[in-house]
Amino acid sequence: MSDKEVIVREIRKWQKNRMLPEHYCQFLLKLYADEPAAAKQQPWGKAAAWTAFFMLLIAAVFLLPVPPAALTASAATLAAGVSAYHTRAGRGMLHHLFTTAGALFLLAAAIQWSAWMMLTPGQTGMMTGAAAAVWLAAGLFFKRVYLIAAGGAGLAVLLFFILAGL
């Protein structure tokens, strides 16, 4: 393997892992690649998976007897979570906005699903406790103190109600 092939392989790794901005990688690929344009490879597997997921989501809206508010809150949670994941590096306040929106949409989705399933107050508490556990896990994953605090507080409130005998 030649030196140029090694360099191109490393640049493609940097591009895939977003270690450098996209325009830097394109510039370096134009310098070192033997290809005329160093065309960006399309991740068709990811595109097909996302298309299938959204088609299933649309089918669920029309085929399942679930209220639109529960599906909307769930879809908004998913969209905000994916956006928070993709903006986790170098986007500043936008990442925090998506993270906070995802956390609040998750709570709304838990309440909407609890109302639709006609859960008892104890079961609704367990559902919101699960949302708090997800907040805590997301806070540990993203290293965000406000999510860790919110998740810990939610789990503490749930524990209080369980011990109080709700």
Salt bridges, closest charged atoms under 4 A:
GLU10 OE2 - LYS13 NZ 3.57
GLU35 OE2 - ARG12 NH2 3.09
